[in-house]
Amino acid sequence: MAKHTIAVEGMSCDHCKKAVETAVQENKDVVSVVATPAEDIVDVELSNDAALEDVKQRIYDIGYDVK
């Protein structure tokens, strides 16, 4: 398992937080996810590091910029 911090631009409220967390949790390798809009970050713990790119793509697909 590994923890990753992803820089995400465009999150501004609790709705954004929930949307990102819900999208990321759809990946079966996600152990935990916490989006922090005030800091423009998403902390994610994965059981398989290969899932990181999929997680980033899921965030991008719902309309946020992944850095």
PQR file with spaces between the fields and no chain letter, atoms N, CA, C, O and H, PARSE charges and radii, in Angstrom:
ATOM       1  N    MET     1       0.839   -1.187    0.000 -0.4000 1.5000
ATOM       2  CA   MET     1       0.000    0.000    0.000 -0.0000 2.0000
ATOM       3  C    MET     1       0.876    1.239    0.000  0.5500 1.7000
ATOM       4  O    MET     1       1.951    1.276    0.599 -0.5500 1.4000
ATOM       5  N    ALA     2       0.383    2.239   -0.686 -0.4000 1.5000
ATOM       6  CA   ALA     2       1.132    3.493   -0.748 -0.0000 2.0000
ATOM       7  C    ALA     2       0.171    4.670   -0.709  0.5500 1.7000
ATOM       8  O    ALA     2      -0.949    4.612   -1.217 -0.5500 1.4000
ATOM       9  H    ALA     2      -0.490    2.209   -1.173  0.4000 1.0000
ATOM      10  N    LYS     3       0.647    5.730   -0.092 -0.4000 1.5000
ATOM      11  CA   LYS     3      -0.142    6.962   -0.034 -0.0000 2.0000
ATOM      12  C    LYS     3       0.411    7.949   -1.054  0.5500 1.7000
ATOM      13  O    LYS     3       1.622    8.056   -1.251 -0.5500 1.4000
ATOM      14  H    LYS     3       1.556    5.778    0.321  0.4000 1.0000
ATOM      15  N    HIS     4      -0.506    8.666   -1.695 -0.4000 1.5000
ATOM      16  CA   HIS     4      -0.138    9.655   -2.702 -0.0000 2.0000
ATOM      17  C    HIS     4      -0.918   10.935   -2.448  0.5500 1.7000
ATOM      18  O    HIS     4      -2.064   10.895   -2.003 -0.5500 1.4000
ATOM      19  H    HIS     4      -1.489    8.579   -1.535  0.4000 1.0000
ATOM      20  N    THR     5      -0.292   12.064   -2.733 -0.4000 1.5000
ATOM      21  CA   THR     5      -0.977   13.347   -2.679 -0.0000 2.0000
ATOM      22  C    THR     5      -1.022   13.883   -4.102  0.5500 1.7000
ATOM      23  O    THR     5       0.011   14.055   -4.749 -0.5500 1.4000
ATOM      24  H    THR     5       0.639   12.096   -3.095  0.4000 1.0000
ATOM      25  N    ILE     6      -2.229   14.145   -4.576 -0.4000 1.5000
ATOM      26  CA   ILE     6      -2.438   14.617   -5.943 -0.0000 2.0000
ATOM      27  C    ILE     6      -2.880   16.073   -5.882  0.5500 1.7000
ATOM      28  O    ILE     6      -3.813   16.414   -5.155 -0.5500 1.4000
ATOM      29  H    ILE     6      -3.068   14.006   -4.050  0.4000 1.0000
ATOM      30  N    ALA     7      -2.207   16.932   -6.651 -0.4000 1.5000
ATOM      31  CA   ALA     7      -2.600   18.339   -6.741 -0.0000 2.0000
ATOM      32  C    ALA     7      -3.755   18.445   -7.733  0.5500 1.7000
ATOM      33  O    ALA     7      -3.652   17.998   -8.875 -0.5500 1.4000
ATOM      34  H    ALA     7      -1.449   16.654   -7.242  0.4000 1.0000
ATOM      35  N    VAL     8      -4.848   19.042   -7.282 -0.4000 1.5000
ATOM      36  CA   VAL     8      -6.055   19.154   -8.106 -0.0000 2.0000
ATOM      37  C    VAL     8      -6.561   20.586   -8.044  0.5500 1.7000
ATOM      38  O    VAL     8      -6.806   21.116   -6.960 -0.5500 1.4000
ATOM      39  H    VAL     8      -4.932   19.406   -6.354  0.4000 1.0000
ATOM      40  N    GLU     9      -6.719   21.211   -9.200 -0.4000 1.5000
ATOM      41  CA   GLU     9      -7.242   22.572   -9.253 -0.0000 2.0000
ATOM      42  C    GLU     9      -8.719   22.558   -9.609  0.5500 1.7000
ATOM      43  O    GLU     9      -9.176   21.720  -10.386 -0.5500 1.4000
ATOM      44  H    GLU     9      -6.521   20.781  -10.081  0.4000 1.0000
ATOM      45  N    GLY    10      -9.462   23.502   -9.027 -0.4000 1.5000
ATOM      46  CA   GLY    10     -10.866   23.658   -9.382 -0.0000 2.0000
ATOM      47  C    GLY    10     -11.837   23.253   -8.294  0.5500 1.7000
ATOM      48  O    GLY    10     -13.029   23.542   -8.400 -0.5500 1.4000
ATOM      49  H    GLY    10      -9.091   24.183   -8.395  0.4000 1.0000
ATOM      50  N    MET    11     -11.361   22.590   -7.247 -0.4000 1.5000
ATOM      51  CA   MET    11     -12.253   22.231   -6.146 -0.0000 2.0000
ATOM      52  C    MET    11     -12.451   23.468   -5.277  0.5500 1.7000
ATOM      53  O    MET    11     -11.483   24.134   -4.909 -0.5500 1.4000
ATOM      54  H    MET    11     -10.393   22.356   -7.161  0.4000 1.0000
ATOM      55  N    SER    12     -13.710   23.777   -4.946 -0.4000 1.5000
ATOM      56  CA   SER    12     -13.934   24.996   -4.162 -0.0000 2.0000
ATOM      57  C    SER    12     -14.943   24.838   -3.030  0.5500 1.7000
ATOM      58  O    SER    12     -15.155   25.770   -2.255 -0.5500 1.4000
ATOM      59  H    SER    12     -14.496   23.236   -5.245  0.4000 1.0000
ATOM      60  N    CYS    13     -15.564   23.667   -2.930 -0.4000 1.5000
ATOM      61  CA   CYS    13     -16.625   23.532   -1.921 -0.0000 2.0000
ATOM      62  C    CYS    13     -16.790   22.071   -1.501  0.5500 1.7000
ATOM      63  O    CYS    13     -16.098   21.184   -2.001 -0.5500 1.4000
ATOM      64  H    CYS    13     -15.392   22.909   -3.560  0.4000 1.0000
ATOM      65  N    ASP    14     -17.712   21.842   -0.582 -0.4000 1.5000
ATOM      66  CA   ASP    14     -17.973   20.482   -0.120 -0.0000 2.0000
ATOM      67  C    ASP    14     -18.550   19.601   -1.221  0.5500 1.7000
ATOM      68  O    ASP    14     -18.319   18.392   -1.239 -0.5500 1.4000
ATOM      69  H    ASP    14     -18.274   22.562   -0.175  0.4000 1.0000
ATOM      70  N    HIS    15     -19.303   20.207   -2.143 -0.4000 1.5000
ATOM      71  CA   HIS    15     -19.827   19.433   -3.273 -0.0000 2.0000
ATOM      72  C    HIS    15     -18.672   18.908   -4.129  0.5500 1.7000
ATOM      73  O    HIS    15     -18.685   17.755   -4.560 -0.5500 1.4000
ATOM      74  H    HIS    15     -19.491   21.189   -2.129  0.4000 1.0000
ATOM      75  N    CYS    16     -17.680   19.760   -4.368 -0.4000 1.5000
ATOM      76  CA   CYS    16     -16.498   19.351   -5.133 -0.0000 2.0000
ATOM      77  C    CYS    16     -15.774   18.216   -4.414  0.5500 1.7000
ATOM      78  O    CYS    16     -15.370   17.232   -5.032 -0.5500 1.4000
ATOM      79  H    CYS    16     -17.670   20.696   -4.018  0.4000 1.0000
ATOM      80  N    LYS    17     -15.618   18.367   -3.118 -0.4000 1.5000
ATOM      81  CA   LYS    17     -14.957   17.360   -2.287 -0.0000 2.0000
ATOM      82  C    LYS    17     -15.652   16.013   -2.451  0.5500 1.7000
ATOM      83  O    LYS    17     -14.999   15.000   -2.701 -0.5500 1.4000
ATOM      84  H    LYS    17     -15.945   19.167   -2.615  0.4000 1.0000
ATOM      85  N    LYS    18     -16.961   16.000   -2.311 -0.4000 1.5000
ATOM      86  CA   LYS    18     -17.746   14.761   -2.402 -0.0000 2.0000
ATOM      87  C    LYS    18     -17.666   14.158   -3.807  0.5500 1.7000
ATOM      88  O    LYS    18     -17.538   12.943   -3.957 -0.5500 1.4000
ATOM      89  H    LYS    18     -17.493   16.822   -2.108  0.4000 1.0000
ATOM      90  N    ALA    19     -17.741   15.000   -4.822 -0.4000 1.5000
ATOM      91  CA   ALA    19     -17.684   14.517   -6.204 -0.0000 2.0000
ATOM      92  C    ALA    19     -16.354   13.825   -6.486  0.5500 1.7000
ATOM      93  O    ALA    19     -16.325   12.752   -7.089 -0.5500 1.4000
ATOM      94  H    ALA    19     -17.845   15.987   -4.701  0.4000 1.0000
ATOM      95  N    VAL    20     -15.263   14.434   -6.054 -0.4000 1.5000
ATOM      96  CA   VAL    20     -13.937   13.854   -6.277 -0.0000 2.0000
ATOM      97  C    VAL    20     -13.789   12.555   -5.491  0.5500 1.7000
ATOM      98  O    VAL    20     -13.336   11.547   -6.033 -0.5500 1.4000
ATOM      99  H    VAL    20     -15.287   15.305   -5.564  0.4000 1.0000
ATOM     100  N    GLU    21     -14.163   12.578   -4.237 -0.4000 1.5000
ATOM     101  CA   GLU    21     -14.032   11.373   -3.412 -0.0000 2.0000
ATOM     102  C    GLU    21     -14.866   10.220   -3.962  0.5500 1.7000
ATOM     103  O    GLU    21     -14.411    9.076   -3.972 -0.5500 1.4000
ATOM     104  H    GLU    21     -14.531   13.397   -3.796  0.4000 1.0000
ATOM     105  N    THR    22     -16.070   10.510   -4.416 -0.4000 1.5000
ATOM     106  CA   THR    22     -16.940    9.475   -4.975 -0.0000 2.0000
ATOM     107  C    THR    22     -16.337    8.880   -6.244  0.5500 1.7000
ATOM     108  O    THR    22     -16.330    7.660   -6.414 -0.5500 1.4000
ATOM     109  H    THR    22     -16.439   11.440   -4.408  0.4000 1.0000
ATOM     110  N    ALA    23     -15.834    9.728   -7.133 -0.4000 1.5000
ATOM     111  CA   ALA    23     -15.238    9.253   -8.384 -0.0000 2.0000
ATOM     112  C    ALA    23     -14.013    8.390   -8.113  0.5500 1.7000
ATOM     113  O    ALA    23     -13.839    7.345   -8.739 -0.5500 1.4000
ATOM     114  H    ALA    23     -15.840   10.719   -6.996  0.4000 1.0000
ATOM     115  N    VAL    24     -13.173    8.816   -7.190 -0.4000 1.5000
ATOM     116  CA   VAL    24     -11.945    8.082   -6.885 -0.0000 2.0000
ATOM     117  C    VAL    24     -12.265    6.735   -6.238  0.5500 1.7000
ATOM     118  O    VAL    24     -11.605    5.737   -6.529 -0.5500 1.4000
ATOM     119  H    VAL    24     -13.315    9.665   -6.681  0.4000 1.0000
ATOM     120  N    GLN    25     -13.260    6.701   -5.373 -0.4000 1.5000
ATOM     121  CA   GLN    25     -13.610    5.467   -4.668 -0.0000 2.0000
ATOM     122  C    GLN    25     -14.140    4.381   -5.599  0.5500 1.7000
ATOM     123  O    GLN    25     -14.235    3.220   -5.200 -0.5500 1.4000
ATOM     124  H    GLN    25     -13.796    7.512   -5.136  0.4000 1.0000
ATOM     125  N    GLU    26     -14.482    4.739   -6.824 -0.4000 1.5000
ATOM     126  CA   GLU    26     -14.963    3.739   -7.776 -0.0000 2.0000
ATOM     127  C    GLU    26     -13.846    2.807   -8.250  0.5500 1.7000
ATOM     128  O    GLU    26     -14.114    1.749   -8.819 -0.5500 1.4000
ATOM     129  H    GLU    26     -14.404    5.682   -7.149  0.4000 1.0000
ATOM     130  N    ASN    27     -12.594    3.204   -8.015 -0.4000 1.5000
ATOM     131  CA   ASN    27     -11.476    2.328   -8.352 -0.0000 2.0000
ATOM     132  C    ASN    27     -11.305    1.313   -7.229  0.5500 1.7000
ATOM     133  O    ASN    27     -11.206    1.691   -6.062 -0.5500 1.4000
ATOM     134  H    ASN    27     -12.376    4.064   -7.553  0.4000 1.0000
ATOM     135  N    LYS    28     -11.270    0.042   -7.569 -0.4000 1.5000
ATOM     136  CA   LYS    28     -11.234   -1.028   -6.571 -0.0000 2.0000
ATOM     137  C    LYS    28      -9.947   -1.052   -5.749  0.5500 1.7000
ATOM     138  O    LYS    28      -9.912   -1.663   -4.680 -0.5500 1.4000
ATOM     139  H    LYS    28     -11.351   -0.265   -8.518  0.4000 1.0000
ATOM     140  N    ASP    29      -8.898   -0.401   -6.226 -0.4000 1.5000
ATOM     141  CA   ASP    29      -7.620   -0.391   -5.511 -0.0000 2.0000
ATOM     142  C    ASP    29      -7.490    0.746   -4.510  0.5500 1.7000
ATOM     143  O    ASP    29      -6.469    0.857   -3.832 -0.5500 1.4000
ATOM     144  H    ASP    29      -8.927    0.095   -7.094  0.4000 1.0000
ATOM     145  N    VAL    30      -8.514    1.598   -4.405 -0.4000 1.5000
ATOM     146  CA   VAL    30      -8.475    2.723   -3.469 -0.0000 2.0000
ATOM     147  C    VAL    30      -8.844    2.215   -2.071  0.5500 1.7000
ATOM     148  O    VAL    30      -9.914    1.643   -1.863 -0.5500 1.4000
ATOM     149  H    VAL    30      -9.344    1.508   -4.956  0.4000 1.0000
ATOM     150  N    VAL    31      -7.941    2.436   -1.132 -0.4000 1.5000
ATOM     151  CA   VAL    31      -8.162    2.058    0.264 -0.0000 2.0000
ATOM     152  C    VAL    31      -8.841    3.212    0.993  0.5500 1.7000
ATOM     153  O    VAL    31      -9.783    3.004    1.758 -0.5500 1.4000
ATOM     154  H    VAL    31      -7.072    2.901   -1.302  0.4000 1.0000
ATOM     155  N    SER    32      -8.355    4.437    0.752 -0.4000 1.5000
ATOM     156  CA   SER    32      -8.969    5.621    1.351 -0.0000 2.0000
ATOM     157  C    SER    32      -8.691    6.832    0.469  0.5500 1.7000
ATOM     158  O    SER    32      -7.713    6.871   -0.277 -0.5500 1.4000
ATOM     159  H    SER    32      -7.590    4.606    0.131  0.4000 1.0000
ATOM     160  N    VAL    33      -9.585    7.827    0.577 -0.4000 1.5000
ATOM     161  CA   VAL    33      -9.402    9.065   -0.174 -0.0000 2.0000
ATOM     162  C    VAL    33      -9.975   10.218    0.636  0.5500 1.7000
ATOM     163  O    VAL    33     -11.058   10.116    1.212 -0.5500 1.4000
ATOM     164  H    VAL    33     -10.379    7.795    1.183  0.4000 1.0000
ATOM     165  N    VAL    34      -9.220   11.328    0.669 -0.4000 1.5000
ATOM     166  CA   VAL    34      -9.680   12.545    1.325 -0.0000 2.0000
ATOM     167  C    VAL    34      -9.304   13.723    0.434  0.5500 1.7000
ATOM     168  O    VAL    34      -8.125   13.985    0.196 -0.5500 1.4000
ATOM     169  H    VAL    34      -8.340   11.411    0.201  0.4000 1.0000
ATOM     170  N    ALA    35     -10.316   14.427   -0.053 -0.4000 1.5000
ATOM     171  CA   ALA    35     -10.089   15.629   -0.850 -0.0000 2.0000
ATOM     172  C    ALA    35     -10.131   16.837    0.083  0.5500 1.7000
ATOM     173  O    ALA    35     -10.985   16.918    0.965 -0.5500 1.4000
ATOM     174  H    ALA    35     -11.274   14.214    0.140  0.4000 1.0000
ATOM     175  N    THR    36      -9.208   17.769   -0.118 -0.4000 1.5000
ATOM     176  CA   THR    36      -9.136   18.984    0.687 -0.0000 2.0000
ATOM     177  C    THR    36      -9.166   20.185   -0.254  0.5500 1.7000
ATOM     178  O    THR    36      -8.117   20.646   -0.703 -0.5500 1.4000
ATOM     179  H    THR    36      -8.514   17.703   -0.835  0.4000 1.0000
ATOM     180  N    PRO    37     -10.377   20.700   -0.558 -0.5600 1.5000
ATOM     181  CA   PRO    37     -10.489   21.804   -1.515  0.2800 2.0000
ATOM     182  C    PRO    37      -9.677   23.045   -1.132  0.5500 1.7000
ATOM     183  O    PRO    37      -9.122   23.699   -2.015 -0.5500 1.4000
ATOM     184  N    ALA    38      -9.594   23.382    0.139 -0.4000 1.5000
ATOM     185  CA   ALA    38      -8.877   24.582    0.570 -0.0000 2.0000
ATOM     186  C    ALA    38      -7.388   24.518    0.229  0.5500 1.7000
ATOM     187  O    ALA    38      -6.737   25.550    0.063 -0.5500 1.4000
ATOM     188  H    ALA    38     -10.046   22.851    0.856  0.4000 1.0000
ATOM     189  N    GLU    39      -6.861   23.308    0.126 -0.4000 1.5000
ATOM     190  CA   GLU    39      -5.436   23.139   -0.177 -0.0000 2.0000
ATOM     191  C    GLU    39      -5.187   22.621   -1.593  0.5500 1.7000
ATOM     192  O    GLU    39      -4.040   22.418   -1.990 -0.5500 1.4000
ATOM     193  H    GLU    39      -7.390   22.470    0.260  0.4000 1.0000
ATOM     194  N    ASP    40      -6.266   22.407   -2.355 -0.4000 1.5000
ATOM     195  CA   ASP    40      -6.170   21.881   -3.725 -0.0000 2.0000
ATOM     196  C    ASP    40      -5.419   20.558   -3.787  0.5500 1.7000
ATOM     197  O    ASP    40      -4.593   20.346   -4.675 -0.5500 1.4000
ATOM     198  H    ASP    40      -7.198   22.572   -2.033  0.4000 1.0000
ATOM     199  N    ILE    41      -5.709   19.664   -2.834 -0.4000 1.5000
ATOM     200  CA   ILE    41      -5.070   18.360   -2.841 -0.0000 2.0000
ATOM     201  C    ILE    41      -6.079   17.242   -2.602  0.5500 1.7000
ATOM     202  O    ILE    41      -7.141   17.440   -2.012 -0.5500 1.4000
ATOM     203  H    ILE    41      -6.380   19.836   -2.113  0.4000 1.0000
ATOM     204  N    VAL    42      -5.702   16.060   -3.085 -0.4000 1.5000
ATOM     205  CA   VAL    42      -6.444   14.839   -2.811 -0.0000 2.0000
ATOM     206  C    VAL    42      -5.426   13.826   -2.304  0.5500 1.7000
ATOM     207  O    VAL    42      -4.477   13.485   -3.009 -0.5500 1.4000
ATOM     208  H    VAL    42      -4.839   15.899   -3.564  0.4000 1.0000
ATOM     209  N    ASP    43      -5.628   13.349   -1.081 -0.4000 1.5000
ATOM     210  CA   ASP    43      -4.781   12.306   -0.517 -0.0000 2.0000
ATOM     211  C    ASP    43      -5.467   10.977   -0.762  0.5500 1.7000
ATOM     212  O    ASP    43      -6.635   10.792   -0.421 -0.5500 1.4000
ATOM     213  H    ASP    43      -6.400   13.626   -0.509  0.4000 1.0000
ATOM     214  N    VAL    44      -4.729   10.058   -1.357 -0.4000 1.5000
ATOM     215  CA   VAL    44      -5.303    8.754   -1.674 -0.0000 2.0000
ATOM     216  C    VAL    44      -4.327    7.657   -1.264  0.5500 1.7000
ATOM     217  O    VAL    44      -3.116    7.773   -1.454 -0.5500 1.4000
ATOM     218  H    VAL    44      -3.780   10.208   -1.634  0.4000 1.0000
ATOM     219  N    GLU    45      -4.877    6.602   -0.704 -0.4000 1.5000
ATOM     220  CA   GLU    45      -4.084    5.422   -0.362 -0.0000 2.0000
ATOM     221  C    GLU    45      -4.537    4.295   -1.271  0.5500 1.7000
ATOM     222  O    GLU    45      -5.729    4.013   -1.393 -0.5500 1.4000
ATOM     223  H    GLU    45      -5.861    6.507   -0.550  0.4000 1.0000
ATOM     224  N    LEU    46      -3.558    3.652   -1.911 -0.4000 1.5000
ATOM     225  CA   LEU    46      -3.852    2.615   -2.896 -0.0000 2.0000
ATOM     226  C    LEU    46      -3.260    1.278   -2.486  0.5500 1.7000
ATOM     227  O    LEU    46      -2.176    1.223   -1.906 -0.5500 1.4000
ATOM     228  H    LEU    46      -2.590    3.882   -1.812  0.4000 1.0000
ATOM     229  N    SER    47      -3.963    0.215   -2.785 -0.4000 1.5000
ATOM     230  CA   SER    47      -3.427   -1.121   -2.540 -0.0000 2.0000
ATOM     231  C    SER    47      -2.531   -1.566   -3.700  0.5500 1.7000
ATOM     232  O    SER    47      -1.772   -2.527   -3.576 -0.5500 1.4000
ATOM     233  H    SER    47      -4.844    0.260   -3.256  0.4000 1.0000
ATOM     234  N    ASN    48      -2.631   -0.856   -4.829 -0.4000 1.5000
ATOM     235  CA   ASN    48      -1.833   -1.158   -6.012 -0.0000 2.0000
ATOM     236  C    ASN    48      -1.441    0.164   -6.658  0.5500 1.7000
ATOM     237  O    ASN    48      -2.303    0.891   -7.153 -0.5500 1.4000
ATOM     238  H    ASN    48      -3.248   -0.075   -4.930  0.4000 1.0000
ATOM     239  N    ASP    49      -0.152    0.483   -6.659 -0.4000 1.5000
ATOM     240  CA   ASP    49       0.309    1.761   -7.209 -0.0000 2.0000
ATOM     241  C    ASP    49      -0.033    1.948   -8.683  0.5500 1.7000
ATOM     242  O    ASP    49      -0.097    3.080   -9.164 -0.5500 1.4000
ATOM     243  H    ASP    49       0.549   -0.107   -6.257  0.4000 1.0000
ATOM     244  N    ALA    50      -0.249    0.866   -9.394 -0.4000 1.5000
ATOM     245  CA   ALA    50      -0.596    0.961  -10.808 -0.0000 2.0000
ATOM     246  C    ALA    50      -1.930    1.682  -11.009  0.5500 1.7000
ATOM     247  O    ALA    50      -2.223    2.138  -12.114 -0.5500 1.4000
ATOM     248  H    ALA    50      -0.197   -0.054   -9.003  0.4000 1.0000
ATOM     249  N    ALA    51      -2.728    1.786   -9.969 -0.4000 1.5000
ATOM     250  CA   ALA    51      -4.035    2.441  -10.064 -0.0000 2.0000
ATOM     251  C    ALA    51      -3.947    3.961  -10.033  0.5500 1.7000
ATOM     252  O    ALA    51      -4.950    4.634  -10.267 -0.5500 1.4000
ATOM     253  H    ALA    51      -2.489    1.415   -9.072  0.4000 1.0000
ATOM     254  N    LEU    52      -2.776    4.517   -9.752 -0.4000 1.5000
ATOM     255  CA   LEU    52      -2.646    5.972   -9.608 -0.0000 2.0000
ATOM     256  C    LEU    52      -3.080    6.720  -10.872  0.5500 1.7000
ATOM     257  O    LEU    52      -3.785    7.726  -10.783 -0.5500 1.4000
ATOM     258  H    LEU    52      -1.960    3.970   -9.562  0.4000 1.0000
ATOM     259  N    GLU    53      -2.670    6.242  -12.030 -0.4000 1.5000
ATOM     260  CA   GLU    53      -3.042    6.932  -13.275 -0.0000 2.0000
ATOM     261  C    GLU    53      -4.547    6.892  -13.502  0.5500 1.7000
ATOM     262  O    GLU    53      -5.129    7.867  -13.978 -0.5500 1.4000
ATOM     263  H    GLU    53      -2.098    5.425  -12.102  0.4000 1.0000
ATOM     264  N    ASP    54      -5.178    5.778  -13.167 -0.4000 1.5000
ATOM     265  CA   ASP    54      -6.636    5.672  -13.300 -0.0000 2.0000
ATOM     266  C    ASP    54      -7.325    6.658  -12.360  0.5500 1.7000
ATOM     267  O    ASP    54      -8.306    7.300  -12.736 -0.5500 1.4000
ATOM     268  H    ASP    54      -4.705    4.986  -12.780  0.4000 1.0000
ATOM     269  N    VAL    55      -6.814    6.775  -11.148 -0.4000 1.5000
ATOM     270  CA   VAL    55      -7.390    7.707  -10.172 -0.0000 2.0000
ATOM     271  C    VAL    55      -7.300    9.135  -10.704  0.5500 1.7000
ATOM     272  O    VAL    55      -8.273    9.886  -10.641 -0.5500 1.4000
ATOM     273  H    VAL    55      -6.017    6.254  -10.843  0.4000 1.0000
ATOM     274  N    LYS    56      -6.138    9.506  -11.224 -0.4000 1.5000
ATOM     275  CA   LYS    56      -5.967   10.849  -11.792 -0.0000 2.0000
ATOM     276  C    LYS    56      -6.929   11.076  -12.955  0.5500 1.7000
ATOM     277  O    LYS    56      -7.512   12.153  -13.083 -0.5500 1.4000
ATOM     278  H    LYS    56      -5.348    8.895  -11.275  0.4000 1.0000
ATOM     279  N    GLN    57      -7.093   10.066  -13.797 -0.4000 1.5000
ATOM     280  CA   GLN    57      -7.998   10.181  -14.944 -0.0000 2.0000
ATOM     281  C    GLN    57      -9.440   10.352  -14.490  0.5500 1.7000
ATOM     282  O    GLN    57     -10.188   11.115  -15.102 -0.5500 1.4000
ATOM     283  H    GLN    57      -6.620    9.191  -13.694  0.4000 1.0000
ATOM     284  N    ARG    58      -9.843    9.664  -13.437 -0.4000 1.5000
ATOM     285  CA   ARG    58     -11.204    9.796  -12.908 -0.0000 2.0000
ATOM     286  C    ARG    58     -11.462   11.225  -12.423  0.5500 1.7000
ATOM     287  O    ARG    58     -12.545   11.770  -12.637 -0.5500 1.4000
ATOM     288  H    ARG    58      -9.235    9.044  -12.940  0.4000 1.0000
ATOM     289  N    ILE    59     -10.475   11.822  -11.775 -0.4000 1.5000
ATOM     290  CA   ILE    59     -10.616   13.200  -11.299 -0.0000 2.0000
ATOM     291  C    ILE    59     -10.734   14.147  -12.491  0.5500 1.7000
ATOM     292  O    ILE    59     -11.577   15.045  -12.499 -0.5500 1.4000
ATOM     293  H    ILE    59      -9.595   11.379  -11.600  0.4000 1.0000
ATOM     294  N    TYR    60      -9.891   13.942  -13.487 -0.4000 1.5000
ATOM     295  CA   TYR    60      -9.920   14.763  -14.701 -0.0000 2.0000
ATOM     296  C    TYR    60     -11.253   14.622  -15.423  0.5500 1.7000
ATOM     297  O    TYR    60     -11.816   15.610  -15.894 -0.5500 1.4000
ATOM     298  H    TYR    60      -9.207   13.213  -13.480  0.4000 1.0000
ATOM     299  N    ASP    61     -11.751   13.408  -15.511 -0.4000 1.5000
ATOM     300  CA   ASP    61     -12.993   13.132  -16.245 -0.0000 2.0000
ATOM     301  C    ASP    61     -14.224   13.828  -15.648  0.5500 1.7000
ATOM     302  O    ASP    61     -15.205   14.063  -16.354 -0.5500 1.4000
ATOM     303  H    ASP    61     -11.294   12.605  -15.129  0.4000 1.0000
ATOM     304  N    ILE    62     -14.176   14.155  -14.365 -0.4000 1.5000
ATOM     305  CA   ILE    62     -15.336   14.851  -13.784 -0.0000 2.0000
ATOM     306  C    ILE    62     -15.129   16.368  -13.764  0.5500 1.7000
ATOM     307  O    ILE    62     -15.927   17.096  -13.175 -0.5500 1.4000
ATOM     308  H    ILE    62     -13.380   13.964  -13.791  0.4000 1.0000
ATOM     309  N    GLY    63     -14.058   16.842  -14.408 -0.4000 1.5000
ATOM     310  CA   GLY    63     -13.923   18.265  -14.651 -0.0000 2.0000
ATOM     311  C    GLY    63     -12.892   19.038  -13.851  0.5500 1.7000
ATOM     312  O    GLY    63     -12.941   20.267  -13.805 -0.5500 1.4000
ATOM     313  H    GLY    63     -13.409   16.250  -14.887  0.4000 1.0000
ATOM     314  N    TYR    64     -11.964   18.343  -13.223 -0.4000 1.5000
ATOM     315  CA   TYR    64     -10.940   19.035  -12.432 -0.0000 2.0000
ATOM     316  C    TYR    64      -9.581   18.877  -13.079  0.5500 1.7000
ATOM     317  O    TYR    64      -9.303   17.859  -13.714 -0.5500 1.4000
ATOM     318  H    TYR    64     -11.924   17.345  -13.260  0.4000 1.0000
ATOM     319  N    ASP    65      -8.732   19.881  -12.920 -0.4000 1.5000
ATOM     320  CA   ASP    65      -7.380   19.835  -13.468 -0.0000 2.0000
ATOM     321  C    ASP    65      -6.465   19.123  -12.488  0.5500 1.7000
ATOM     322  O    ASP    65      -6.371   19.496  -11.319 -0.5500 1.4000
ATOM     323  H    ASP    65      -8.958   20.708  -12.405  0.4000 1.0000
ATOM     324  N    VAL    66      -5.797   18.099  -12.982 -0.4000 1.5000
ATOM     325  CA   VAL    66      -4.850   17.325  -12.165 -0.0000 2.0000
ATOM     326  C    VAL    66      -3.450   17.793  -12.529  0.5500 1.7000
ATOM     327  O    VAL    66      -3.079   17.817  -13.703 -0.5500 1.4000
ATOM     328  H    VAL    66      -5.874   17.797  -13.932  0.4000 1.0000
ATOM     329  N    LYS    67      -2.684   18.162  -11.525 -0.4000 1.5000
ATOM     330  CA   LYS    67      -1.327   18.667  -11.759 -0.0000 2.0000
ATOM     331  C    LYS    67      -0.282   17.626  -11.446  0.5500 1.7000
ATOM     332  O    LYS    67       0.912   17.887  -11.589 -0.5500 1.4000
ATOM     333  H    LYS    67      -2.985   18.143  -10.572  0.4000 1.0000
